Amino acid sequence: MGNGFDLDLQTVEQEITDEGDGDADRRIVLGVLDGTTDEREWFETVDGGDVLVLAVEGDLSELAADLAQLVKERGGQLVHFREFLVVTPPDVTVDSSRL
């Protein structure tokens, strides 16, 4: 007794693999924003498509000023949440509607 439709599992598997390849190398990178790491290094991480979650140790405005400018110029987003700064590339949105 047939299943009523023809399903090519190899084709479906290949399509799923092909569609997911673009995000396979994306990461969430944890770090500390304390002035010891050059803001360009943090920016390169976000510019490469990764999300940063940085524990802030010090004055946020002072520590993140240059990074914020670089990220915003590229369309990324920065969100201060509790003691952390979340920095995302342009194609990642932070949903803060539950806060």
CYANA upper distance limits for C-alpha pairs under 8 A (distance plus 0.5 A):
  8 ASP  CA     12 VAL  CA      6.97
  9 LEU  CA     13 GLU  CA      6.49
 10 GLN  CA     14 GLN  CA      6.65
 11 THR  CA     15 GLU  CA      6.74
 12 VAL  CA     16 ILE  CA      6.75
 13 GLU  CA     17 THR  CA      6.69
 14 GLN  CA     18 ASP  CA      6.53
 15 GLU  CA     19 GLU  CA      6.58
 16 ILE  CA     20 GLY  CA      6.73
 17 THR  CA     21 ASP  CA      6.74
 20 GLY  CA     24 ALA  CA      6.87
 21 ASP  CA     25 ASP  CA      8.47
 26 ARG  CA     49 GLY  CA      6.75
 26 ARG  CA     50 ASP  CA      5.83
 26 ARG  CA     51 VAL  CA      8.49
 27 ARG  CA     49 GLY  CA      8.45
 27 ARG  CA     50 ASP  CA      5.56
 27 ARG  CA     51 VAL  CA      6.89
 28 ILE  CA     50 ASP  CA      6.37
 28 ILE  CA     51 VAL  CA      5.22
 28 ILE  CA     52 LEU  CA      6.32
 28 ILE  CA     53 VAL  CA      7.60
 29 VAL  CA     50 ASP  CA      7.44
 29 VAL  CA     51 VAL  CA      6.53
 29 VAL  CA     52 LEU  CA      5.34
 29 VAL  CA     53 VAL  CA      6.68
 30 LEU  CA     52 LEU  CA      6.47
 30 LEU  CA     53 VAL  CA      5.45
 30 LEU  CA     54 LEU  CA      6.30
 30 LEU  CA     55 ALA  CA      8.44
 31 GLY  CA     52 LEU  CA      7.90
 31 GLY  CA     53 VAL  CA      6.90
 31 GLY  CA     54 LEU  CA      5.23
 31 GLY  CA     55 ALA  CA      6.82
 32 VAL  CA     54 LEU  CA      5.44
 32 VAL  CA     55 ALA  CA      5.18
 32 VAL  CA     56 VAL  CA      6.61
 32 VAL  CA     57 GLU  CA      7.57
 33 LEU  CA     37 THR  CA      7.84
 33 LEU  CA     54 LEU  CA      6.12
 33 LEU  CA     55 ALA  CA      6.35
 33 LEU  CA     56 VAL  CA      5.40
 33 LEU  CA     57 GLU  CA      6.55
 33 LEU  CA     58 GLY  CA      8.46
 33 LEU  CA     63 LEU  CA      7.40
 33 LEU  CA     64 ALA  CA      8.36
 34 ASP  CA     56 VAL  CA      6.85
 34 ASP  CA     57 GLU  CA      5.49
 34 ASP  CA     58 GLY  CA      6.60
 34 ASP  CA     63 LEU  CA      7.22
 35 GLY  CA     63 LEU  CA      6.51
 37 THR  CA     41 GLU  CA      7.49
 37 THR  CA     42 TRP  CA      8.08
 38 ASP  CA     42 TRP  CA      7.47
 39 GLU  CA     43 PHE  CA      6.56
 39 GLU  CA     64 ALA  CA      8.31
 39 GLU  CA     66 ASP  CA      7.23
 39 GLU  CA     67 LEU  CA      5.87
 40 ARG  CA     44 GLU  CA      6.51
 40 ARG  CA     67 LEU  CA      7.69
 41 GLU  CA     45 THR  CA      7.01
 42 TRP  CA     46 VAL  CA      7.15
 42 TRP  CA     52 LEU  CA      8.22
 42 TRP  CA     67 LEU  CA      7.92
 43 PHE  CA     47 ASP  CA      6.39
 43 PHE  CA     67 LEU  CA      6.83
 43 PHE  CA     70 LEU  CA      7.46
 43 PHE  CA     71 VAL  CA      7.17
 44 GLU  CA     48 GLY  CA      6.45
 45 THR  CA     49 GLY  CA      7.38
 45 THR  CA     50 ASP  CA      6.27
 45 THR  CA     51 VAL  CA      8.03
 45 THR  CA     52 LEU  CA      8.04
 46 VAL  CA     50 ASP  CA      5.37
 46 VAL  CA     51 VAL  CA      6.31
 46 VAL  CA     52 LEU  CA      7.25
 46 VAL  CA     71 VAL  CA      8.19
 46 VAL  CA     87 VAL  CA      7.57
 46 VAL  CA     88 THR  CA      6.64
 46 VAL  CA     89 PRO  CA      5.86
 47 ASP  CA     71 VAL  CA      8.30
 47 ASP  CA     74 ARG  CA      8.45
 47 ASP  CA     89 PRO  CA      6.71
 48 GLY  CA     89 PRO  CA      8.44
 49 GLY  CA     88 THR  CA      8.30
 49 GLY  CA     89 PRO  CA      6.10
 50 ASP  CA     88 THR  CA      7.48
 50 ASP  CA     89 PRO  CA      7.27
 51 VAL  CA     86 VAL  CA      7.79
 51 VAL  CA     87 VAL  CA      6.30
 51 VAL  CA     88 THR  CA      5.27
 51 VAL  CA     89 PRO  CA      7.19
 52 LEU  CA     85 LEU  CA      8.24
 52 LEU  CA     86 VAL  CA      6.15
 52 LEU  CA     87 VAL  CA      5.46
 52 LEU  CA     88 THR  CA      7.00
 53 VAL  CA     84 PHE  CA      6.97
 53 VAL  CA     85 LEU  CA      6.26
 53 VAL  CA     86 VAL  CA      5.11
 53 VAL  CA     87 VAL  CA      6.99
 54 LEU  CA     84 PHE  CA      5.86
 54 LEU  CA     85 LEU  CA      5.56
 54 LEU  CA     86 VAL  CA      6.91
 55 ALA  CA     83 GLU  CA      6.42
 55 ALA  CA     84 PHE  CA      5.03
 55 ALA  CA     85 LEU  CA      6.98
 56 VAL  CA     60 LEU  CA      7.02
 56 VAL  CA     83 GLU  CA      6.24
 56 VAL  CA     84 PHE  CA      6.06
 56 VAL  CA     85 LEU  CA      7.17
 58 GLY  CA     63 LEU  CA      7.70
 59 ASP  CA     63 LEU  CA      6.54
 60 LEU  CA     64 ALA  CA      6.22
 60 LEU  CA     65 ALA  CA      8.46
 61 SER  CA     65 ALA  CA      6.22
 64 ALA  CA     68 ALA  CA      6.21
 65 ALA  CA     69 GLN  CA      6.92
 66 ASP  CA     70 LEU  CA      6.92
 67 LEU  CA     71 VAL  CA      6.61
 68 ALA  CA     72 LYS  CA      6.45
 68 ALA  CA     78 LEU  CA      7.37
 69 GLN  CA     73 GLU  CA      6.57
 70 LEU  CA     74 ARG  CA      7.09
 71 VAL  CA     75 GLY  CA      6.94
 71 VAL  CA     76 GLY  CA      5.52
 71 VAL  CA     77 GLN  CA      7.22
 71 VAL  CA     78 LEU  CA      8.23
 71 VAL  CA     87 VAL  CA      8.40
 71 VAL  CA     89 PRO  CA      7.99
 72 LYS  CA     76 GLY  CA      5.64
 72 LYS  CA     77 GLN  CA      6.79
 72 LYS  CA     78 LEU  CA      8.41
 74 ARG  CA     89 PRO  CA      8.40
 74 ARG  CA     90 PRO  CA      7.45
 75 GLY  CA     89 PRO  CA      7.61
 75 GLY  CA     90 PRO  CA      5.35
 76 GLY  CA     87 VAL  CA      7.79
 76 GLY  CA     88 THR  CA      5.98
 76 GLY  CA     89 PRO  CA      4.93
 76 GLY  CA     90 PRO  CA      4.61
 76 GLY  CA     91 ASP  CA      8.10
 76 GLY  CA     92 VAL  CA      8.31
 77 GLN  CA     86 VAL  CA      8.49
 77 GLN  CA     87 VAL  CA      6.23
 77 GLN  CA     88 THR  CA      5.70
 77 GLN  CA     89 PRO  CA      7.13
 77 GLN  CA     90 PRO  CA      7.35
 77 GLN  CA     93 THR  CA      7.84
 77 GLN  CA     94 VAL  CA      8.20
 78 LEU  CA     85 LEU  CA      7.24
 78 LEU  CA     86 VAL  CA      6.13
 78 LEU  CA     87 VAL  CA      5.04
 78 LEU  CA     88 THR  CA      7.02
 79 VAL  CA     85 LEU  CA      6.21
 79 VAL  CA     86 VAL  CA      5.61
 79 VAL  CA     87 VAL  CA      7.07
 79 VAL  CA     94 VAL  CA      8.09
 80 HIS  CA     84 PHE  CA      6.31
 80 HIS  CA     85 LEU  CA      5.03
 80 HIS  CA     86 VAL  CA      6.79
 81 PHE  CA     85 LEU  CA      6.66
 81 PHE  CA     86 VAL  CA      7.78
 88 THR  CA     92 VAL  CA      6.31
 88 THR  CA     93 THR  CA      7.67
 88 THR  CA     94 VAL  CA      8.23
